[in-house]
Amino acid sequence: MYRVVFFIPLLFTAQVAAQSWGTVQGTVTESGNGLALPGVSVLVNDTNFGTASSDSGSYTLQLPTGRYALRFSYVGFAGRLDSVVVSARSITTLNVQLDPTIFEGEELVVEDKTILGAGVQQIAPEQVRRMPSPFKGFQALLVLPGVSANNELSNQYSVRGGGFNENLIFLNGFEIHMPFRPRQGEQEGLGLFNPELARRITLYTGGFPTKYGGKISSALDIEYAPSTNFTTSATLSLLDGTATAAATSGSFSWQVGLRKARARRFFSTQELKGNYQPDYQDVQTRLTYRLTPRHELEFVGLYADHEFRLDPRGRRTFYGTVAADGGSSDIRSVWLSYSSDSEEVDGYQTGLAGLRMKNRVGTRWTLQHDVSLYATQEQESYVLEGNAVLYDIVTDSNADRLEIPRGLARQKDLANNTITLTTLAGRGLYHWTSRRHVIESGWHLKRFAFDDRLMEESIVLGKDLEMEPVRIVVDSLKGTTTLNTSQISLHVEDSYSVNEVTLLNAGIRTDWYEFNQEWTFSPRASLRHEASKELTLTASVGIYYQQPTYRELRGTPGADVPLAQSLNRSLRSQRSVQMTGGAELFVPQRRLYLRGEAYYKKLANLISYSLENVRINYSGLNDASGHVYGLDLQARGEFVPGMESWINYSFMVARERFLPQYTTHLNAGLRPRPTDQRHTVALFVQDYIPMDPTWKLHMRILFGSGLTYTPPIPGERIGSVVTQIPGNRHSARYPEFRRIDFGTTKIITLSNRPRPLQLEITAEMLNIFDIINTVAYSWLPDATGIWQRIPTRLTPRTINLRLRTSF
């Protein structure tokens, strides 16, 4: 039924739009001789919406009713700007003549078309702010090709089959990190990316430059930059609030952003009920001071304090199957009730201070040196004790619903964990430019200090065969450890312009890791060739290494191994040999970009891991090899002036094979990796209401095939309690992830003097069709000893209101 409801407004909108659009047509010729000019760019001014003239010089452009400025540009001719009025269902003729640029000093207007290399994606900060989602930031990356995640509560993302821990993140060139040990998305907070401050967001999904190292999947480069004029903005919604300001005064420029979120209403929509008290806040700033025209000092600072607090009361989950023909259904439920002293308090405090000095020496050399301190402390504390009761749901003629108890389980989980990371880093970058070469070389020195304190215990309570109470410690981890180590990196890279249409980039990177005394060498190369004005070909090949961090070194410690002795000093870096080839086709008449990339990764020295919700549990061993291959497709363009939309489709296969000495009957053969996801689709559409462009519409659609998981099998039986152990590795899959978010914005101009003061009122309906998505399973035994699979579900339909003002 909801599909009918969905398509009715679409058809109505299409009918109204058809009635309120008109056509502009004409011919573009050269002044003086009247010769037709083919391939002239015809754009609505300040947008990428438009067309191009045909071989005969004629063009046709459909536009919503209203007054427009059309820009005509052609290489070798002076650009021209003409106004036109478009009427509904009518044709307006506008013939244009262009003058050759023969006079010295006359401006040459060339179409601004950004061509990206292999595996490079960009998203505008304005699009991130407009995109309907629970929080603005990392979640916007999910609409880029090759990026996926089946969890709207989390900032984690997977790139082309890589793990959540395989992505580099840089904030103005300084490396930042995701939380190290979250169990669920709510613990991650807002993330450390404030889109209100961003100027450019670039994601390298493959073939990233040699200055980026230490991960094997992707590199995200976020650039903050202050405005040349004084600007400020403020946002207030039902979930969060932000305030930003930026200005430049002489040689000094600055920007600062504040964010705070208390999304208790959003989190409380989940099946787990209780007293939610999330409190997320951060402040970020960037300062620059130009000492001389050739010397500049830059400072980047960040402090975040994110806390998630929950006093759980209970959870009621229904699952099973419903017979569509009215026959017998198999519906069950589980009721979880927690003791009054159950509580959970998680969070982290993160700080970054980075100082950079830029120097220009002569006309060819640019020198850059920076030093930074990054520190974070994560806490995880909980006492969770409760009963889980399984019920069969029976419906008959005498009652609407009968619930028959089928099994009972009681468990108590305790934790008091703290992990601290401090990173002191120094870096130097040196650029030399010539007519055909841009050579970059650099060094990077990092000193890490990890401190980890673990105290976890999971207890199952039951009865033995004599009905005496039984207390079984299922899992117990206790201990402390410290890791201090260093890493040194060197790189050199040359971007060589072979000719006007071909760019070759080649370089090498080497890293030394003190903890395991390992050297790695990473050669990389990429090629971009403009085969024509419309077709661009790209390719890249390279070797990438991911040095083991504390999480990989520690692995999953057992109760019989002291935490301090669990670090594996013989662990080697994971290696990925990557090959990427792609093409981008520009269709001038439609102003449409069609892009496709195929890739292959050969993986070695893999450290296998399992994924529980968003927590990664590493084996701590180089116990597997594998491969990933796939295809990313994208169609992108402006279907209405000034508002870009696109659709992506990705196909991907990720496999791993355990080495012989680590193979068992439960993991033998070629197995899916935890991030193996066969199909993903992402759609981001922007539009506005016909006849009133101050009403903006935004829609995000996400689809992903189900990820893999390992179902448990029965372990040791103690009385009436049967423990569980991992079964056949990655032999089952979660249901597919489906989500549609919709938002509409009304823009009100309050004043135009001295600068425009605007108020934006946005209403968002998140998960508009109330689709049920599952992020994890837990397993409970019933009275017959059969394990029941209990889903952990994500958020239902939610409404959010947002106010934003800027000037």
Buried (B, 14 or more C-beta within 10 A) or exposed (E): EEEEEEEEEEEEBEEEBEEBBBBBBBBBBBBEEEEBBBBBBBBBBEBBBBBBBBEEBBBBBEBBBBEBEBBBBBEEBBBBEBEBEBEBEEEBEBEBBBBEBEEEEEEEBEBEEEEBBBBBBEBBBEBBBBBBBBBBBBBBBBBBBBBBBBBBBBBBBBBBBBBBBBBBBBBBBBBBBBBBBBBBBBBBBBBBBBBBBBBEBBBBBBBBBBBBBBBBBBBBBBBBBBBEEEBBBBBBBBBBBBBBBBBBEEEEBBBBBBBBBBBBEBBBBBBBBBEBBBBBBBBBBBBBBBEEEEBBBBBBBBBBBBBBBBBBBBBEBEBEEEEEEEEEEEBBBBBBBBEEEBBBBBBBBBBBBBBBBBBBEEEEEBBBBBBBBBBBBBBBBBBBBBBBBBBBBEEEEEEEEEBEEBBBBBBBBBBBBBBBBBBBBEBBBBBBBEEEEBBBBBBBBBBBBBBBBBBBBBBBBBEEEEEEEBEBEBEBBBBEBEBEBEBBBBBBBBBBBEEEEBBBBBBBBBBBBEBBEBEBEBEBBBBBBBEEBBEBBBBBBBBBBBBBBBBBBBBBBEEEEEBEEBBBEEBBBBBBBBBBBBBBBBBBBBBBBBBBBBBBBBBBBBBBBBBBBBBBEBBBBBBBBBBBBBBBBBBBBBBBBBBBBBBBBBBBBBBBBBBEEEBEEBBEEEBBBBBBBBEBBBBBBBBBBBBEBEBBBBBBBBBBBBBBBBBBEBEEEBBBBBBBEEEBBBBEBBEBBBBBBBBBBBBEEEEEEEEEBBBBEBBBBBBBBEBEBBBBBBEBBBEEEEBBBBBBBBBBEBEBEBEBBBB
